[in-house]
Amino acid sequence: MDHRRAAPLAGIAGCLAVLVALVYPYLVVDTVGTYYGTGAVSPLVGAMLALVAVIVFAAGREERSDPQFAAGAALMFSAFAFILLLGWALTVRLDAVELSGLHRWVTTVLALVAPVAALWYARTLSLL
């Protein structure tokens, strides 16, 4: 297995899983704006960072950008996305919407996949 291509692919999959988890409430309930607006930070900011991380992971994987730069940038974007989503998960009001309380924690755990993959990518490139 080529770790130089597998690690960014895992990061892309983790970021896309976060985006799917954040879209899920839009398909199930009507008051998503209230749910996403009650926390200290909006999880949609984390979604935007995850989307940027997808682009950075893909650019490094396809060597359209310097892979070492891409690994570092992907680590920063995905780590900040995780921190923002964790901040949201700790402060969101669950009574704002009829949705399982596990949604916030599943989203946060999924957000942890991308920084771990970015660390794996950096390790593969001998940066760590």
Buried (B, 14 or more C-beta within 10 A) or exposed (E): EEEBBBBBBBBBBBBBBBBEBBEBBEEEBEEBEEBBBBBEBBBEBBBBBBBBBBBBBBBBBEEEBEBBEBBBBBBBBBBBBBBBBBBBBEEBEEEBBEBEEEBBEBBBBBBBBBBBBBBBBBEBBEEE
